Protein backbone atom coordinates (compact mmCIF):
# COMPACT_ATOMS: atom_id res chain seq x y z
CA UNK A 1 0.00 0.00 0.00
CA UNK A 2 1.48 3.31 -1.04
CA UNK A 3 0.81 6.52 0.81
CA UNK A 4 1.03 10.06 -0.53
CA UNK A 5 -0.04 13.08 1.51
CA UNK A 6 -1.68 10.72 4.04
CA UNK A 7 -4.02 9.28 1.38
CA UNK A 8 -4.16 5.61 0.55
CA UNK A 9 -3.78 4.27 -2.94
CA UNK A 10 -7.22 3.65 -4.51
CA UNK A 11 -8.49 0.09 -4.20
CA UNK A 12 -10.01 -1.66 -7.22
CA UNK A 13 -13.61 -2.69 -6.57
CA UNK A 14 -15.25 -5.45 -8.58
CA UNK A 15 -18.65 -7.13 -8.80
CA UNK A 16 -18.35 -10.29 -6.71
CA UNK A 17 -20.76 -13.17 -6.08
CA UNK A 18 -21.44 -13.51 -2.36
CA UNK A 19 -23.68 -15.37 0.07
CA UNK A 20 -25.70 -12.98 2.23
CA UNK A 21 -27.58 -13.84 5.44
CA UNK A 22 -31.38 -13.64 5.11
CA UNK A 23 -31.92 -12.65 8.76
CA UNK A 24 -32.86 -8.99 9.27
CA UNK A 25 -30.90 -8.97 12.53
CA UNK A 26 -27.64 -10.18 10.96
CA UNK A 27 -25.27 -8.50 8.49
CA UNK A 28 -23.27 -11.67 7.76
CA UNK A 29 -21.97 -12.38 4.26
CA UNK A 30 -19.10 -14.23 2.58
CA UNK A 31 -17.54 -14.42 -0.85
CA UNK A 32 -19.01 -17.33 -2.80
CA UNK A 33 -15.51 -18.40 -3.89
CA UNK A 34 -14.55 -19.04 -0.24
CA UNK A 35 -17.56 -21.16 0.65
CA UNK A 36 -17.17 -24.94 0.70
CA UNK A 37 -20.92 -25.71 0.93
CA UNK A 38 -23.41 -25.56 -1.94
CA UNK A 39 -25.89 -23.75 0.34
CA UNK A 40 -24.01 -22.52 3.41
CA UNK A 41 -25.51 -21.44 6.73
CA UNK A 42 -24.53 -18.05 8.14
CA UNK A 43 -21.39 -18.48 10.25
CA UNK A 44 -22.62 -15.78 12.65
CA UNK A 45 -26.27 -16.72 13.34
CA UNK A 46 -26.75 -20.08 11.51
CA UNK A 47 -29.61 -18.70 9.36
CA UNK A 48 -29.98 -19.52 5.68
CA UNK A 49 -28.09 -17.47 3.13
CA UNK A 50 -28.98 -16.26 -0.38
CA UNK A 51 -26.77 -15.48 -3.37
CA UNK A 52 -26.27 -11.89 -4.46
CA UNK A 53 -23.71 -9.70 -6.19
CA UNK A 54 -21.86 -6.91 -4.35
CA UNK A 55 -19.24 -4.39 -5.43
CA UNK A 56 -16.39 -4.98 -3.00
CA UNK A 57 -12.59 -4.61 -2.92
CA UNK A 58 -10.73 -7.02 -5.17
CA UNK A 59 -8.55 -9.68 -3.56
CA UNK A 60 -5.37 -10.38 -5.49
PDB file of N, CA, C and O in Angstrom:
ATOM      1  N   UNK A   1       0.833  -1.169   0.000  1.00  0.00           N
ATOM      2  CA  UNK A   1       0.000   0.000   0.000  1.00  0.00           C
ATOM      3  C   UNK A   1       0.886   1.243   0.000  1.00  0.00           C
ATOM      4  O   UNK A   1       1.744   1.399   0.869  1.00  0.00           O
ATOM      5  N   UNK A   2       0.681   2.104  -0.950  1.00  0.00           N
ATOM      6  CA  UNK A   2       1.483   3.314  -1.043  1.00  0.00           C
ATOM      7  C   UNK A   2       0.706   4.493  -0.455  1.00  0.00           C
ATOM      8  O   UNK A   2      -0.509   4.603  -0.613  1.00  0.00           O
ATOM      9  N   UNK A   3       1.430   5.349   0.212  1.00  0.00           N
ATOM     10  CA  UNK A   3       0.814   6.525   0.814  1.00  0.00           C
ATOM     11  C   UNK A   3       1.415   7.782   0.199  1.00  0.00           C
ATOM     12  O   UNK A   3       2.613   7.837  -0.079  1.00  0.00           O
ATOM     13  N   UNK A   4       0.585   8.776  -0.008  1.00  0.00           N
ATOM     14  CA  UNK A   4       1.031  10.057  -0.531  1.00  0.00           C
ATOM     15  C   UNK A   4       0.144  11.121   0.075  1.00  0.00           C
ATOM     16  O   UNK A   4      -1.070  11.106  -0.128  1.00  0.00           O
ATOM     17  N   UNK A   5       0.724  12.033   0.809  1.00  0.00           N
ATOM     18  CA  UNK A   5      -0.042  13.076   1.505  1.00  0.00           C
ATOM     19  C   UNK A   5      -1.119  12.477   2.404  1.00  0.00           C
ATOM     20  O   UNK A   5      -2.241  12.981   2.457  1.00  0.00           O
ATOM     21  N   UNK A   6      -0.776  11.404   3.108  1.00  0.00           N
ATOM     22  CA  UNK A   6      -1.680  10.722   4.040  1.00  0.00           C
ATOM     23  C   UNK A   6      -2.919  10.140   3.385  1.00  0.00           C
ATOM     24  O   UNK A   6      -3.914   9.901   4.069  1.00  0.00           O
ATOM     25  N   UNK A   7      -2.888   9.905   2.076  1.00  0.00           N
ATOM     26  CA  UNK A   7      -4.017   9.282   1.385  1.00  0.00           C
ATOM     27  C   UNK A   7      -3.585   7.914   0.875  1.00  0.00           C
ATOM     28  O   UNK A   7      -2.482   7.750   0.353  1.00  0.00           O
ATOM     29  N   UNK A   8      -4.460   6.950   1.033  1.00  0.00           N
ATOM     30  CA  UNK A   8      -4.155   5.612   0.551  1.00  0.00           C
ATOM     31  C   UNK A   8      -4.342   5.515  -0.953  1.00  0.00           C
ATOM     32  O   UNK A   8      -5.104   6.269  -1.559  1.00  0.00           O
ATOM     33  N   UNK A   9      -3.630   4.572  -1.530  1.00  0.00           N
ATOM     34  CA  UNK A   9      -3.776   4.271  -2.940  1.00  0.00           C
ATOM     35  C   UNK A   9      -5.188   3.734  -3.185  1.00  0.00           C
ATOM     36  O   UNK A   9      -5.678   2.942  -2.380  1.00  0.00           O
ATOM     37  N   UNK A  10      -5.856   4.136  -4.264  1.00  0.00           N
ATOM     38  CA  UNK A  10      -7.217   3.651  -4.510  1.00  0.00           C
ATOM     39  C   UNK A  10      -7.248   2.128  -4.657  1.00  0.00           C
ATOM     40  O   UNK A  10      -6.333   1.524  -5.217  1.00  0.00           O
ATOM     41  N   UNK A  11      -8.306   1.531  -4.149  1.00  0.00           N
ATOM     42  CA  UNK A  11      -8.485   0.090  -4.202  1.00  0.00           C
ATOM     43  C   UNK A  11      -9.460  -0.238  -5.321  1.00  0.00           C
ATOM     44  O   UNK A  11     -10.518   0.382  -5.433  1.00  0.00           O
ATOM     45  N   UNK A  12      -9.102  -1.221  -6.154  1.00  0.00           N
ATOM     46  CA  UNK A  12     -10.010  -1.660  -7.216  1.00  0.00           C
ATOM     47  C   UNK A  12     -11.193  -2.378  -6.597  1.00  0.00           C
ATOM     48  O   UNK A  12     -11.020  -3.254  -5.749  1.00  0.00           O
ATOM     49  N   UNK A  13     -12.398  -2.010  -7.018  1.00  0.00           N
ATOM     50  CA  UNK A  13     -13.611  -2.690  -6.566  1.00  0.00           C
ATOM     51  C   UNK A  13     -14.221  -3.412  -7.750  1.00  0.00           C
ATOM     52  O   UNK A  13     -14.270  -2.881  -8.860  1.00  0.00           O
ATOM     53  N   UNK A  14     -14.686  -4.630  -7.504  1.00  0.00           N
ATOM     54  CA  UNK A  14     -15.248  -5.454  -8.576  1.00  0.00           C
ATOM     55  C   UNK A  14     -16.559  -6.074  -8.125  1.00  0.00           C
ATOM     56  O   UNK A  14     -16.795  -6.257  -6.931  1.00  0.00           O
ATOM     57  N   UNK A  15     -17.422  -6.399  -9.105  1.00  0.00           N
ATOM     58  CA  UNK A  15     -18.649  -7.126  -8.796  1.00  0.00           C
ATOM     59  C   UNK A  15     -18.255  -8.542  -8.410  1.00  0.00           C
ATOM     60  O   UNK A  15     -17.530  -9.216  -9.143  1.00  0.00           O
ATOM     61  N   UNK A  16     -18.736  -8.992  -7.252  1.00  0.00           N
ATOM     62  CA  UNK A  16     -18.351 -10.286  -6.707  1.00  0.00           C
ATOM     63  C   UNK A  16     -19.585 -11.041  -6.245  1.00  0.00           C
ATOM     64  O   UNK A  16     -20.460 -10.463  -5.601  1.00  0.00           O
ATOM     65  N   UNK A  17     -19.665 -12.336  -6.569  1.00  0.00           N
ATOM     66  CA  UNK A  17     -20.762 -13.167  -6.084  1.00  0.00           C
ATOM     67  C   UNK A  17     -20.522 -13.477  -4.613  1.00  0.00           C
ATOM     68  O   UNK A  17     -19.433 -13.903  -4.227  1.00  0.00           O
ATOM     69  N   UNK A  18     -21.548 -13.258  -3.798  1.00  0.00           N
ATOM     70  CA  UNK A  18     -21.443 -13.506  -2.364  1.00  0.00           C
ATOM     71  C   UNK A  18     -22.679 -14.247  -1.869  1.00  0.00           C
ATOM     72  O   UNK A  18     -23.712 -14.284  -2.537  1.00  0.00           O
ATOM     73  N   UNK A  19     -22.550 -14.837  -0.684  1.00  0.00           N
ATOM     74  CA  UNK A  19     -23.680 -15.371   0.069  1.00  0.00           C
ATOM     75  C   UNK A  19     -24.007 -14.336   1.137  1.00  0.00           C
ATOM     76  O   UNK A  19     -23.110 -13.866   1.836  1.00  0.00           O
ATOM     77  N   UNK A  20     -25.268 -13.980   1.273  1.00  0.00           N
ATOM     78  CA  UNK A  20     -25.702 -12.976   2.231  1.00  0.00           C
ATOM     79  C   UNK A  20     -26.759 -13.576   3.161  1.00  0.00           C
ATOM     80  O   UNK A  20     -27.669 -14.267   2.702  1.00  0.00           O
ATOM     81  N   UNK A  21     -26.643 -13.315   4.455  1.00  0.00           N
ATOM     82  CA  UNK A  21     -27.577 -13.840   5.444  1.00  0.00           C
ATOM     83  C   UNK A  21     -28.978 -13.256   5.208  1.00  0.00           C
ATOM     84  O   UNK A  21     -29.118 -12.067   4.923  1.00  0.00           O
ATOM     85  N   UNK A  22     -30.004 -14.096   5.328  1.00  0.00           N
ATOM     86  CA  UNK A  22     -31.378 -13.645   5.107  1.00  0.00           C
ATOM     87  C   UNK A  22     -32.008 -13.025   6.356  1.00  0.00           C
ATOM     88  O   UNK A  22     -33.066 -12.401   6.265  1.00  0.00           O
ATOM     89  N   UNK A  23     -31.379 -13.186   7.513  1.00  0.00           N
ATOM     90  CA  UNK A  23     -31.919 -12.651   8.757  1.00  0.00           C
ATOM     91  C   UNK A  23     -31.792 -11.124   8.795  1.00  0.00           C
ATOM     92  O   UNK A  23     -30.731 -10.574   8.500  1.00  0.00           O
ATOM     93  N   UNK A  24     -32.877 -10.455   9.158  1.00  0.00           N
ATOM     94  CA  UNK A  24     -32.864  -8.995   9.267  1.00  0.00           C
ATOM     95  C   UNK A  24     -31.959  -8.507  10.392  1.00  0.00           C
ATOM     96  O   UNK A  24     -31.493  -7.368  10.360  1.00  0.00           O
ATOM     97  N   UNK A  25     -31.706  -9.357  11.384  1.00  0.00           N
ATOM     98  CA  UNK A  25     -30.898  -8.972  12.534  1.00  0.00           C
ATOM     99  C   UNK A  25     -29.417  -9.250  12.338  1.00  0.00           C
ATOM    100  O   UNK A  25     -28.620  -8.982  13.238  1.00  0.00           O
ATOM    101  N   UNK A  26     -29.028  -9.779  11.185  1.00  0.00           N
ATOM    102  CA  UNK A  26     -27.636 -10.183  10.959  1.00  0.00           C
ATOM    103  C   UNK A  26     -27.116  -9.551   9.670  1.00  0.00           C
ATOM    104  O   UNK A  26     -27.842  -9.481   8.679  1.00  0.00           O
ATOM    105  N   UNK A  27     -25.895  -9.103   9.677  1.00  0.00           N
ATOM    106  CA  UNK A  27     -25.274  -8.504   8.494  1.00  0.00           C
ATOM    107  C   UNK A  27     -24.218  -9.430   7.895  1.00  0.00           C
ATOM    108  O   UNK A  27     -23.350  -8.977   7.150  1.00  0.00           O
ATOM    109  N   UNK A  28     -24.286 -10.725   8.216  1.00  0.00           N
ATOM    110  CA  UNK A  28     -23.271 -11.668   7.759  1.00  0.00           C
ATOM    111  C   UNK A  28     -23.302 -11.899   6.257  1.00  0.00           C
ATOM    112  O   UNK A  28     -24.368 -11.957   5.645  1.00  0.00           O
ATOM    113  N   UNK A  29     -22.115 -12.031   5.672  1.00  0.00           N
ATOM    114  CA  UNK A  29     -21.974 -12.377   4.265  1.00  0.00           C
ATOM    115  C   UNK A  29     -20.591 -12.966   4.042  1.00  0.00           C
ATOM    116  O   UNK A  29     -19.697 -12.781   4.867  1.00  0.00           O
ATOM    117  N   UNK A  30     -20.409 -13.674   2.932  1.00  0.00           N
ATOM    118  CA  UNK A  30     -19.104 -14.231   2.578  1.00  0.00           C
ATOM    119  C   UNK A  30     -18.997 -14.339   1.071  1.00  0.00           C
ATOM    120  O   UNK A  30     -19.999 -14.492   0.372  1.00  0.00           O
ATOM    121  N   UNK A  31     -17.775 -14.258   0.582  1.00  0.00           N
ATOM    122  CA  UNK A  31     -17.543 -14.423  -0.846  1.00  0.00           C
ATOM    123  C   UNK A  31     -17.890 -15.856  -1.244  1.00  0.00           C
ATOM    124  O   UNK A  31     -17.507 -16.803  -0.557  1.00  0.00           O
ATOM    125  N   UNK A  32     -18.607 -16.012  -2.342  1.00  0.00           N
ATOM    126  CA  UNK A  32     -19.006 -17.334  -2.800  1.00  0.00           C
ATOM    127  C   UNK A  32     -17.788 -18.221  -3.074  1.00  0.00           C
ATOM    128  O   UNK A  32     -17.840 -19.429  -2.844  1.00  0.00           O
ATOM    129  N   UNK A  33     -16.707 -17.637  -3.557  1.00  0.00           N
ATOM    130  CA  UNK A  33     -15.507 -18.403  -3.888  1.00  0.00           C
ATOM    131  C   UNK A  33     -14.850 -19.026  -2.653  1.00  0.00           C
ATOM    132  O   UNK A  33     -14.067 -19.967  -2.786  1.00  0.00           O
ATOM    133  N   UNK A  34     -15.155 -18.517  -1.457  1.00  0.00           N
ATOM    134  CA  UNK A  34     -14.546 -19.036  -0.239  1.00  0.00           C
ATOM    135  C   UNK A  34     -15.500 -19.896   0.581  1.00  0.00           C
ATOM    136  O   UNK A  34     -15.227 -20.191   1.744  1.00  0.00           O
ATOM    137  N   UNK A  35     -16.608 -20.295  -0.017  1.00  0.00           N
ATOM    138  CA  UNK A  35     -17.564 -21.161   0.651  1.00  0.00           C
ATOM    139  C   UNK A  35     -17.373 -22.586   0.154  1.00  0.00           C
ATOM    140  O   UNK A  35     -17.247 -22.816  -1.048  1.00  0.00           O
ATOM    141  N   UNK A  36     -17.352 -23.542   1.075  1.00  0.00           N
ATOM    142  CA  UNK A  36     -17.171 -24.937   0.702  1.00  0.00           C
ATOM    143  C   UNK A  36     -18.503 -25.660   0.520  1.00  0.00           C
ATOM    144  O   UNK A  36     -18.536 -26.742  -0.065  1.00  0.00           O
ATOM    145  N   UNK A  37     -19.600 -25.085   1.010  1.00  0.00           N
ATOM    146  CA  UNK A  37     -20.918 -25.714   0.929  1.00  0.00           C
ATOM    147  C   UNK A  37     -21.701 -25.173  -0.268  1.00  0.00           C
ATOM    148  O   UNK A  37     -21.526 -24.022  -0.667  1.00  0.00           O
ATOM    149  N   UNK A  38     -22.571 -26.020  -0.839  1.00  0.00           N
ATOM    150  CA  UNK A  38     -23.413 -25.563  -1.944  1.00  0.00           C
ATOM    151  C   UNK A  38     -24.433 -24.540  -1.480  1.00  0.00           C
ATOM    152  O   UNK A  38     -24.737 -23.596  -2.210  1.00  0.00           O
ATOM    153  N   UNK A  39     -24.968 -24.712  -0.270  1.00  0.00           N
ATOM    154  CA  UNK A  39     -25.888 -23.751   0.336  1.00  0.00           C
ATOM    155  C   UNK A  39     -25.481 -23.575   1.794  1.00  0.00           C
ATOM    156  O   UNK A  39     -26.014 -24.252   2.673  1.00  0.00           O
ATOM    157  N   UNK A  40     -24.548 -22.674   2.055  1.00  0.00           N
ATOM    158  CA  UNK A  40     -24.013 -22.525   3.410  1.00  0.00           C
ATOM    159  C   UNK A  40     -25.003 -21.888   4.384  1.00  0.00           C
ATOM    160  O   UNK A  40     -25.942 -21.204   3.974  1.00  0.00           O
ATOM    161  N   UNK A  41     -24.783 -22.120   5.658  1.00  0.00           N
ATOM    162  CA  UNK A  41     -25.510 -21.441   6.735  1.00  0.00           C
ATOM    163  C   UNK A  41     -24.647 -20.267   7.170  1.00  0.00           C
ATOM    164  O   UNK A  41     -23.424 -20.312   7.042  1.00  0.00           O
ATOM    165  N   UNK A  42     -25.268 -19.232   7.677  1.00  0.00           N
ATOM    166  CA  UNK A  42     -24.535 -18.055   8.137  1.00  0.00           C
ATOM    167  C   UNK A  42     -23.593 -18.454   9.281  1.00  0.00           C
ATOM    168  O   UNK A  42     -24.035 -19.072  10.249  1.00  0.00           O
ATOM    169  N   UNK A  43     -22.321 -18.115   9.183  1.00  0.00           N
ATOM    170  CA  UNK A  43     -21.386 -18.478  10.251  1.00  0.00           C
ATOM    171  C   UNK A  43     -21.622 -17.697  11.547  1.00  0.00           C
ATOM    172  O   UNK A  43     -21.127 -18.085  12.605  1.00  0.00           O
ATOM    173  N   UNK A  44     -22.371 -16.607  11.466  1.00  0.00           N
ATOM    174  CA  UNK A  44     -22.624 -15.784  12.653  1.00  0.00           C
ATOM    175  C   UNK A  44     -23.884 -16.203  13.399  1.00  0.00           C
ATOM    176  O   UNK A  44     -23.867 -16.314  14.625  1.00  0.00           O
ATOM    177  N   UNK A  45     -24.995 -16.441  12.662  1.00  0.00           N
ATOM    178  CA  UNK A  45     -26.267 -16.722  13.336  1.00  0.00           C
ATOM    179  C   UNK A  45     -26.903 -18.052  12.925  1.00  0.00           C
ATOM    180  O   UNK A  45     -27.946 -18.427  13.460  1.00  0.00           O
ATOM    181  N   UNK A  46     -26.288 -18.764  11.987  1.00  0.00           N
ATOM    182  CA  UNK A  46     -26.745 -20.076  11.510  1.00  0.00           C
ATOM    183  C   UNK A  46     -28.035 -20.016  10.687  1.00  0.00           C
ATOM    184  O   UNK A  46     -28.660 -21.052  10.462  1.00  0.00           O
ATOM    185  N   UNK A  47     -28.444 -18.834  10.234  1.00  0.00           N
ATOM    186  CA  UNK A  47     -29.612 -18.704   9.359  1.00  0.00           C
ATOM    187  C   UNK A  47     -29.237 -19.114   7.937  1.00  0.00           C
ATOM    188  O   UNK A  47     -28.064 -19.322   7.628  1.00  0.00           O
ATOM    189  N   UNK A  48     -30.242 -19.225   7.085  1.00  0.00           N
ATOM    190  CA  UNK A  48     -29.982 -19.521   5.679  1.00  0.00           C
ATOM    191  C   UNK A  48     -29.352 -18.306   5.018  1.00  0.00           C
ATOM    192  O   UNK A  48     -29.435 -17.188   5.526  1.00  0.00           O
ATOM    193  N   UNK A  49     -28.721 -18.546   3.875  1.00  0.00           N
ATOM    194  CA  UNK A  49     -28.090 -17.469   3.128  1.00  0.00           C
ATOM    195  C   UNK A  49     -28.593 -17.503   1.694  1.00  0.00           C
ATOM    196  O   UNK A  49     -29.001 -18.553   1.200  1.00  0.00           O
ATOM    197  N   UNK A  50     -28.565 -16.340   1.018  1.00  0.00           N
ATOM    198  CA  UNK A  50     -28.975 -16.256  -0.382  1.00  0.00           C
ATOM    199  C   UNK A  50     -27.823 -15.671  -1.196  1.00  0.00           C
ATOM    200  O   UNK A  50     -26.977 -14.945  -0.674  1.00  0.00           O
ATOM    201  N   UNK A  51     -27.810 -16.002  -2.481  1.00  0.00           N
ATOM    202  CA  UNK A  51     -26.773 -15.479  -3.371  1.00  0.00           C
ATOM    203  C   UNK A  51     -27.137 -14.056  -3.783  1.00  0.00           C
ATOM    204  O   UNK A  51     -28.305 -13.728  -3.993  1.00  0.00           O
ATOM    205  N   UNK A  52     -26.104 -13.223  -3.892  1.00  0.00           N
ATOM    206  CA  UNK A  52     -26.273 -11.887  -4.458  1.00  0.00           C
ATOM    207  C   UNK A  52     -24.926 -11.414  -4.974  1.00  0.00           C
ATOM    208  O   UNK A  52     -23.904 -12.066  -4.763  1.00  0.00           O
ATOM    209  N   UNK A  53     -24.933 -10.283  -5.648  1.00  0.00           N
ATOM    210  CA  UNK A  53     -23.705  -9.704  -6.186  1.00  0.00           C
ATOM    211  C   UNK A  53     -23.470  -8.377  -5.481  1.00  0.00           C
ATOM    212  O   UNK A  53     -24.384  -7.562  -5.359  1.00  0.00           O
ATOM    213  N   UNK A  54     -22.232  -8.160  -5.015  1.00  0.00           N
ATOM    214  CA  UNK A  54     -21.856  -6.909  -4.353  1.00  0.00           C
ATOM    215  C   UNK A  54     -20.607  -6.353  -5.020  1.00  0.00           C
ATOM    216  O   UNK A  54     -19.795  -7.097  -5.570  1.00  0.00           O
ATOM    217  N   UNK A  55     -20.467  -5.034  -4.962  1.00  0.00           N
ATOM    218  CA  UNK A  55     -19.245  -4.390  -5.431  1.00  0.00           C
ATOM    219  C   UNK A  55     -18.374  -4.191  -4.214  1.00  0.00           C
ATOM    220  O   UNK A  55     -18.665  -3.364  -3.350  1.00  0.00           O
ATOM    221  N   UNK A  56     -17.274  -4.976  -4.155  1.00  0.00           N
ATOM    222  CA  UNK A  56     -16.392  -4.977  -2.996  1.00  0.00           C
ATOM    223  C   UNK A  56     -14.941  -4.959  -3.449  1.00  0.00           C
ATOM    224  O   UNK A  56     -14.663  -5.227  -4.618  1.00  0.00           O
ATOM    225  N   UNK A  57     -14.007  -4.648  -2.549  1.00  0.00           N
ATOM    226  CA  UNK A  57     -12.589  -4.606  -2.918  1.00  0.00           C
ATOM    227  C   UNK A  57     -12.107  -5.946  -3.485  1.00  0.00           C
ATOM    228  O   UNK A  57     -12.465  -7.019  -3.001  1.00  0.00           O
ATOM    229  N   UNK A  58     -11.292  -5.840  -4.516  1.00  0.00           N
ATOM    230  CA  UNK A  58     -10.730  -7.024  -5.167  1.00  0.00           C
ATOM    231  C   UNK A  58      -9.643  -7.634  -4.306  1.00  0.00           C
ATOM    232  O   UNK A  58      -8.839  -6.922  -3.704  1.00  0.00           O
ATOM    233  N   UNK A  59      -9.625  -8.971  -4.250  1.00  0.00           N
ATOM    234  CA  UNK A  59      -8.547  -9.684  -3.560  1.00  0.00           C
ATOM    235  C   UNK A  59      -7.625 -10.222  -4.625  1.00  0.00           C
ATOM    236  O   UNK A  59      -8.058 -10.893  -5.562  1.00  0.00           O
ATOM    237  N   UNK A  60      -6.348  -9.923  -4.475  1.00  0.00           N
ATOM    238  CA  UNK A  60      -5.371 -10.383  -5.488  1.00  0.00           C
ATOM    239  C   UNK A  60      -4.658 -11.593  -5.019  1.00  0.00           C
ATOM    240  O   UNK A  60      -3.804 -12.121  -5.731  1.00  0.00           O
TER     241      UNK A  60
END
